Amino acid sequence: MYTEEISIVGSGNVAFKLGEALRSVGVRIKAIYSRNEVSAAKLAELTQSQVVRDINELDSELILICVADEDVYSVIQKLPLHKKVAYTSGSVSINQFDERPTIGVFYPLQTLRQNQPVHSGVIPLLIESKNPEFLDELVHLGKLISPKVLVTTSDERIKYHLAAVWLNNFTNHMATISRSIIDENGLELQMMRPLLEETIQKLVHENPFDAQTGPARRGDERILTTHRSLLQGTRKEVYEIISRSISETYQRK
C-alpha cells in the first residue's frame, strides 16, 4: 500500500487539483516548490503543507512534477537520481530519463482549473514507468483518487494527448468563435444553450460520426457560400478547412 509522503513541484491548475484530490484521500503532501511564491503559498495552505524556496530542500520519497511540458526535463534534471519522481505531462516521453531508476508518469487526462470542480467528477489518469515496483505504486496512488486508471506507453500517451486537444481545446475554441459571432451581431446568447446541451449529449451517447449534421455533410453549397460571405480572415479559413474535412469524411464513407 502506498503510504509515502509526496512533495509537489509547481503551483498551477494541475498541481492544485491533484494536490487537493490526494490530500482529500489522506495522502500527506509534505512540501510545495514553485517559482510563483504566491500561488505556492495558496497550494500549501490548501494541502496543509509547507513551501520550500529551493527544490533541493524537497526530501519526501516521491516528488510529483506539475509544470508545463517544456519545463519538465529541466526541472527533473535538478533532482537527485535516487528520488522517486513522477511527472504530469501528456507529451514528454519517459525515454528521456533512462538514467533514472524510478521515474514515472502520472498524467491527468482532463481539463483542470483550480477554482472550478471537475463536472464529471472523474479525472482519468494515464500511468507509466519502466520500473515494475514503481509502476505498481503509481497505479495504487492513482486508484485512490480516480476510478479510471490506465497503464500506457509514451507513444500511446501522446496520441491520447493529441485526441484530447481535438476534443477539448479545439471544441472550446469553436465555441469561442460561435459566441463572438453572437456578441458581435447583438444576438441572444441564451438561444444557443439548448443546441450546446444537445450537442454535448450526442457526443456522450452517440458515435460522433453518426451524429454529424449540417451543410458540409449534406453538400449544401448554397448555404456554405452564404456563410463564407459573412466571414473573413482566419475565421473564413477555419470554416473552409473544417467544412472540407467534413465533406471529405462523408464522401469517403
N, C-alpha and C positions, 0 to 999 in steps of 0.2 A: 504494500500500500504506500502511496506517495505521501510523505509527511514532511518533506524538507521545506525550509523557508525559501521564499522567492524574492529577488530584487528585480526591479523594472528599470530599464533604460528607455527614456522617452516620456513625454507627458502630453501626447496628442490624443486624438479620438480613440485609437486602438488601445493605447495604454490605459486610458480611463475606463473604457468598457470592460476590458479583460481584467484589470485590477479590481474593479467593482465586483465583477462576477466571481472571481476567485475568492475574494475576501468574504463574499456572501455565503460561500460553502465551507468556510472555516480554514482556508489556506492562509497562512501567515505571510503577509507582504512585509518584508523587513526594511527595505530601503528603496528610495527613488533617486535616480540620477537623470538630470536633464539640463540642457543648455538654457532652457527657459525656467528660471528660478520661480517665477510667479505661478505658472501652471504646475510646476513640480510640487510646490507647497500645497496647492489645492488637492493634487492627487494624493499626497502624503496624508493630508487630513482625512480624505475620503477612505483611504485604506488603512488608517491608523498605523502609519509607518513613519520613517524619518527621511529627510532629504540629506544626501551627501553631495559635496561640492567637487569631488574628484572621483572619477569612475573606478580608480584603483582602490577606493575605500569599500567597494561592494564585496562583502565577504560571505554572502549567502551561497548555498551549494548550487542553486540554479539561478541563472540570470536570463530574464526574458527581454529580448531586444525589440522594442516597439518604436522604430524610427522609420523615416522614409526609405524606400528601396535603395536609392542612390547612396545612402549613408550606412547601410547595413555592413558592408565589408570593412570600411574604415573603423567603425565602432568595434566590431568583433576583434579586429587586429590589436586593439588596445588591451584586451583581456588575456589573462594567463591561460596557457594551453590546457591546464588541468581543470579549469572551470567547466561546469555543465552549462551550455549556452543553447537557447532556442530563440529563433527569430520569427517575426510575424509577416514576412514578405511573401507575396504571391508570385514574384517574378525572379527572385535571386536563387540560382542553383546551389544546391548543397555541395556540389563538386568543387566549388571554390575553396572549401575548407577541409580538404582531405587530411591536413596535418593535425586537425583537432580530433581527439579520441571520442569526445562526447559533444557533438553538435547536432542540432535538430531544428525542425520547422514546426511552428505552432500557428498556422495561418487561418484566421477567421474569414470565411467566405461569406461576408455580409457587409452591407453598408452601415457604418457605425458613426454616430455623433454623440459626443459625451453628455450633452444636455437633453437628449431625447431617448426614449425607450426604443428597443427593437420591437416593432409592432407585431411581428410574427412570434416573438418570444424565443426564437431559436437562432443561435449563432453556429452554423456548421463549421467544423474545424478539419483542416487538412493537415495531417501529421506525417513527418518524415524523419528518419535517422538511419544511418548505416550501422549504428551500434544497437544490437537487438535489445539489450537490457534498458538502454536509454529510451529506445522506441517504446517499450512497454510502459515506462514511467510517464512519457508524454501522452500516450493513449489513455492511461488511467487518469492523469490530470485533466485531459480534455473531457472525459466522460463525467467528471464532477460537475461540469458547467454546461454540457451540451448533449442532447440525445443523438446528434448526428456527428460522428467522428469517423474519419476515413483515412486510412494509410495510403499515401500516394507517392509516386516518384516525382522528381523535379520536373521532368518532361510533362507528366500529367498535370501537375500543379499550374504550370504556365499556361496550359491550354484551358484549364478551369478559369484562370485569371482572365484570359482573352475572352472567353464566353461571358464572364461576369461583366466585363467592360461593355460589351454589346447590350447585355440585358439591362444593366443598371445605369451606367454612365451615359450611354447614347440615348436610351429611352428618356432619361431625365432631361437631357439636352433638347430632345424633340419637344418635350412638354414645355421647356423654357421658351422655345420659338413659338409654340402654339399660344402660350399666354401673352407673349409680346404682340402677336397679331391681334389678339383680343383687345389688349390695352391700348395699342396704337390707334385702333379704329373706334374706340369708345364703345365697344360691345360689352355684353353682360357675361362676366366670367362664370357665374353660377350655372349658366346654361350648359357649360361644358362638363360639369361634375358628373351627371349621370353617365355620360359617354366614357369618362375616365374610369368610373367604377365598373362599368360593363366590360371595358377593355381588360382591366385587371382580372376580373372574374374569368373571362375567356382564356386568358393566358395561364391562369392557375388550373383550370379544369379541362381545357382542350389542347390539342396539338396546335401550336401557332400557325403551322402551315394550313391547316383546315379552317382556322378562324379568320384568315386574311380576307378582307373585303376592300372595296374602293375602286377608283377609276383605273389605277395601274393594273390591278388584277383583271378587271373587265376589258382592258384595252380601249377605254373610252377617251379617244384622242381629243374630242371637243372639250371635255372638262379639263384635261391635262393642259391644253393650250390656254384655257381661261386662267387657270391657276398660275401658269408661267408668267402671264401678262401682269399679274399682281405682285410679282416678286422681282427682286434684283440682287446683284452681288452674290455673296456666299450662300444666302438662303436659296436663291434660284438654283445654284449649282448643286446644293444638297438635295433639293426637291428633284432635280433631274436625275441625279445618281441613284437615289433611293427608288424613284419610280421605275427607272430602267432595271434595277436589281429585282424589283417585284415582278415586272413584266417578264424578264428572262427566266425567273424562277418558275413561273407558271406556264410559260411556253415550253420549257424543258419537260415539265410534267405532262 
